[in-house]
Each structure stands twice: as structure tokens, then as C-alpha cells.
Amino acid sequence: MNSDIELTVIAPMFNEGPWIERNAGRLLDTLKKRPDAWELILVDDGSTDDTRERVRELERKEPRLRVIGYPVNRGRGYALRKGFEASRGRYVVTTESDLNWGTEIIVKLYSRLKAGDADMVIASPYLEGGRLEDIPFKRAFLSKFGNKVLTWAVPGKLSMVSGMTRGYRKEVLDALLLESDGKEIHLEIVSKALANGFRVVELPEVLSWKGQETRAKQKRPGFRAGGLIRSHLNFSFYEKPMMLFGFVGILLLVLGIIFGVHIAILRYKGALTPNRPLVTLTIIMILAGIQILTLGFVANYIGSLRKEMFKIQKQNRDLERNLSRTSIDKPGSPGSEVEE
């Protein structure tokens, strides 16, 4: 990490050709007002239009702007990971290249990180003081409901787990072994950061979609709600298995007990036929409920082991960086030689 750079801003791009010059210019205008050293990294996620060519001219004029990318679309997670690898600032802010959070959000996230009471800051429209503007009902409902489900699965009192507009201390990103290529990376980061004891806070902000629906339709062939719902549910059940196993197991037990009481009443009245399917069904429900609850407890234990693995991964990455710095600083080591 280059200690001279205080702030790195990362914005992934995909088929943003008609708007990217204006939006990148707005980002640069905001950053140029900052007295601290900064850099802006635009990551082209395999655009099929002229997105990258449009920002090359800005890159030539502004040395603090870097454009990186690759030829094939790999997903937002992959783009962010490439941006994280290239970042050199003490603090890293990620935001949408379509600027639906505005540009001042960068300053707010950066300032909160510099205050020293947080390792990671998430912009949230669901905190008091934040809101959604001009977002289609379907998208707004899915976002709010999806984040409500996700927040049940993670510790703390977060209201926005799936958003990309965030700020990080660089040490947090260096400590986490990130693997996701898609939007699941936002969930992965929160899960691993909390497991490692990093301080995650939120800021109430406005998420506005003025003109964004038309733009989104031009960029991609439709919104795949099913895939988004599946990814959120998968993460929730993976993060907290008892949400699924506990619900199903308790439901089966309760139904089994209700049927059992009904059978007892029938027997008391002398109207019970031993060969009735209800007796067999009751036994199956009770046994299945107990088994599913047991699986839930086992899955929870596996989940706790997974979080311990995240901590070990962090320790290994810290050790690798320390060994690398020691090797470079050691006199006579290959990394310490200066070529003439």
C-alpha cells in the first residue's frame, strides 16, 4: 500500500457508454475538492460498448484516474476484487458508476472512516433519515424485503447488507479472502468482516433512481428477480441454518403434537382406529421434526467452525504480509536490492 494516498474510490462499469464520461467527470470534480491525496479506479467489467474508450481520454488528462478491465464480463464481485487489488489508499470507497447515491456520499463515507470508530461503513436508505427515491415498486420491495431477511442472518443491527456503496479501511480488505464473482460479494464481505470482529456501521443516505430504470434496461436484458431472491435466501440459510431447519423442524413437531392430541381425544372417546393413516402421519411428523432440528444444530456448529476458518484465513494473510515486508526490508534480500 502506498502510504501517500489517503483515499481510493472504485467504481465498476458495464456498458455505461452514453453516461460514463459525465459521471466520471462528476466523481473527479468531487475528489479534486479534497485536500488529501486520492485516486479513482474505474473497472471495466467486460463492456461490449465503447465504455472504456470513452474514459481513456479522461485518464490521459488526469493521472490520478486509472482505468482497468478485462475483455469478458465476469460480474460485479470480480470487478470489485480487481479494484481492491489495484487500490493503494489507506481508505477505500466503492460506489456505483451511475451515481445513484450521488457523489457527496464519497466524502461522507471517507469522513466517517477517518473518525476512527468504524472499520467499514455502509450507506443505507433504510435507516432513519435515509430513503428511496424514484425506484420502481418491484425493485424497492425486493430490496427492502431481501435486506430484512438478510439482516436476520447476520449479527448486529444492520439494515442494508446487499448494497455496494461502502467505505473500508484498507486493512479490512487485505485481511479478507474474497471469492465471489457476482453481487454475493457484498454479503460475503459483511459476513467475513463481522466474523473477524471488524466494526461495521451504517450511514442513512438517499438512494435515487432518477432515469436509472431506462438505463438499466439498455444495459441488461431485464431484471432477474428470481436469481436475486435465490442468492439472498441461500446466503441467509448458509449463514444461519436454523432459520430453515428450525422453522421446518418446529413446524413438523407442532403439527405432530396437534395430531397426537387429536388422536388422544379420539382414543378417549373410543373412536380411534389403530390403522388410520393419521396415526402413522403423526409419528412421521414428530420423528422428522426431531431429526430436522438435530440437523439444524449440527449445521449451526459447522457454521461456527466456518467463522473460525475466516479468522484463521485472516491470520494467515496477516502473517504473509508481515513475512513479505520483513523479506523486503532485510538487508541483502532480493527485494531490497535497487536496480541501477
N, C-alpha and C positions, 0 to 999 in steps of 0.2 A: 504494500500500500504506500502510495506517495503521500507523505505527511503534509506536503504543501497544499494539497487540495482538500478543502473542507467538505464540499458538497458535490455529490454526483446525482444527477437526475437521469433516470432511464425511462424511455417511452417506446414500447414495441409498436411496430407499424405493419399493417397488412392492407394493401390496396387502398391507400389513403391519397392517391394521386391528386385529385382535384382540390384537396384541402390542406395537404401536409405542409406546403410552403408557408401558408398563412399561420397555421398552428405552431409550426416550429419557430417562426418569427416571433410569435407571442411568447413562447417559452423563453426564447433568447432575450427578449425585451425585459421580461421579469427578472431573469438571472443577472442581467447586466446592471441592475439597480443594487445588487448585493455587493457589499464591500469585501466579502470573503471570497477566496479562490474557489472556483466551481468548474464543472464540466457537464456537458449534456451529451448523452449517448442515445442515439436513435437506432433501434434494432429492427432491421427489415426482415420480417418473418416470411420470406419467400414470396413476396408480392409478384403478381402476374401482370401488373400495370407498370406505369413509369414512376412509382413512388420513390424508389431510390435515386433515380436520375434527377428528380425534382429537388432533392435536398442536397445533392452534391455541390451545387453552386453555393449554397449557404455554408457548407463545410469548408469550401475553399476560402470563403471570406472570413470565417470565424474559426480560429484554431482551437477554441475550447469546445467546439462541436465535433463529435466523432460519429460517423455512420458505419455500422457494422451489419452483417447479414449473411444470408446463405440462399442458395437458389430454390430450394423446395420448402413449402410451408410445413412447419413442424409443430406449431401450436404455441400458445402464449407462454406456457411453462418453460418450454425450451428457449424461447426468445428471452425471457427474464433471466434464466440461468446463464445465458451467454452474456447478457448485460452485467450481471453480478460478477462474472469472471473478469470482465474488462474494466470494472469500476475501480477507481483509485482514491475516492474520497473517504473521509472519516465517517460521513453520514451519507446514506443512500435513500433517495426518494423515488418511488415508481409511480407513474401516473399514465392515464390513457392519452394516446396521441390525438384523440378527437376532442380533448379538453372539456369533457362533460362535467368535470369538477372545477373548471376554471384554472387559472394559473397561480392565483394567490395561495391556493392550497399548499403549494410547494413551500412557500415561506412559513406558513403556519406549522406544517409538519416538521420542518427543519428547526424552527424556533423551539418547539416542544421537546425535540430530541436534545437540543443544546441545553435545555433547562436542567437536564441530568436526572430526572425522576422516571425515565422510561427508556427501554431498550428498543421498543418497537411501538409505533403509533399508527392507528388505523383510522381513516376517515369514515364516518358513519352517518347516514341520513336518518337513522332510527333512534339516535339519542335525542333527548330533549334539546331543542334548538336546531336540529337538523331536519331535513325534509326532502321529499322527491318532487321534482317539477317536470311537467310535460312528458311524463313517462306513460306509455300505454298501460291500460289496466292489467292486462295479462302479464306483462313483464314485471310491473310493480308488485302484483300479488305473489307471483312466483318468487321474486327476490325476497320479499318480506317473510313469506311463509317458509321458504327454504332456509333463510338465515335463522329463523326461530327454531326450526328443527336442529340445525347445526349447533346452535348455542347450547342446546340441551346436552350435546355430546362432548363439549369441551369445558374444562374448568373455568372459573372466573365468571364475570358478568358481561361478556361481550355481546354486542347487538349486531355486529357486521363481521362475518367470518370470511365471506367469499369475495370481498372487494379487492381490487388491485392497487388502489391509490393509498399508499402507505409510506412510512418512513422507518428506516432501520439504522441502528449503529452498525458499522461495517463488521464489527466483531461478531455480531449475531449471524450475519450471512456466512462469514468464514467458518463459523462453528457448526453449521448445519449441513448435513449431507443430503442435498436435494436431488430428487429423481424424477419428478413429474414433468411431462411434456405439455399437458393441457392445463385447463383452468383449475384443475385439482391442486395445482401448486400452491394456491392461496391457502387452502385448507391444510396442506402438508406443512407449510411454514408455521402456521399458528400452532398446530399440534406439536411439532418438534420444538418450537420456541418455548411453549409452556412446559413441556416435559423437562426441558433443561433449566427451568427456573428463571427465564428471562421475563422482564417486566413488560407486559403488553397493555397499552391503554388506548382509548379512543377519543376522537375529537368530533363533536357534532358539526356536520357540514351539509351543504346543499348539493344534491346530485340532479343536474338538469339535462334533459334530452331534447332541447330545442333544435329541431331539424335533424336529430340523430336517427329517427326511425327510417326515413328515406335513405339516409347514408348507409345504414346497416343493411338495408335490402340490396343496395347497389354493391356492397362489399361481399355479401354472402347470400346463398340461395335459401334464405329462411331461417327462422329461429327454431332450434331443435329442443323444445321444452322437455321431451321425454328423456333425452340424454342428460340434460341438466339435473332433472329430478333424480334419475338413477345414480348419478355421481354423488349427489348430496346425501341420498339415503345410504349408499354404500359406505361413504365416509362416516356417517353417524353410527351405523351399526358396527363398523370396524373399530371406531374409536370407543364406543360404549356398547358392547354386545348385549348387555342386559336390557337395553331399550327394546330389542327384538325378542330375545329369549325370555326375558322376564315377563313381557306383555303376553306372549303366547302361552307360556307355562302357567302363569297365574290365571289366565282366561280359561284354560282347559281344567285346571284344578277347581275353579269356582263352578264351572258348568258341571263337572263331575260331582261336586258336593251337592249342588242343587238337585241333580238327578238322583243322587243317593238318598237325599231327604225324601224326595218323591217316592222312591222305591220303599223306604221305611214306612211311609204312611200307607202305601198300598198293602204292605205286608201286615201292618197293624189292623187294617180293615179286612184282611183275608182275601184281598182281590189280586194278590201278586201271583203271576205265573212265572216260575223259575226260568222257563225257556224264552221269555220275552227278550227281544233284541236290546231293550233299554238297559237290562242288567249288564250285558256284555259291553255295551257302549259306555256305561258309567265306569266300569273297571278300566277300559282302554283309556278314557279321558284322564282319570286320576293317575294312572301309571305314566302316560305320555306327558302329563303336566310335570310330574316329578322329574322325569328324565330330561325334559327341555330346560327346566330350572337348573338342574345339575350341569347341563352343557353351558348354560349362561355363566355359572360360577367359574367353570373351567376356562371359558373364553375370557372372562374378566381377568383371571390370573395370567393368561397368556398376554393380554393387553398390558398388564403391569410389567411383565418381562420385556415387552416391546419398548416401553418407555425407558426402561433401564438400558436397553440396547442403544437408544438415541443418546443417552448420556455417555455411554462408552464411545460411541462414534465421535461425539464432541471432544472427549478427552484425547482420542487418537489424533484428531485433526489438530488440536492444540499442540500435542507432542510433535507432530510432523512439522508444524510451523516453527516451533522452538528449535528443533534439530536443524532445520533449514537455515534459520538465522545464525545459529551457532557455527554452522559449516561455512557460511559466507563471511562471518566476522573473524573467524580464526585465521591468524597469520599463516601464510604459506598454503592455505587451502585453495583448490582450483577456483572457487567462486570469488576469492579475494584478490586474484591477480588482475591487473589492469593492462589491457592491450594497448600498445602504442601504435 
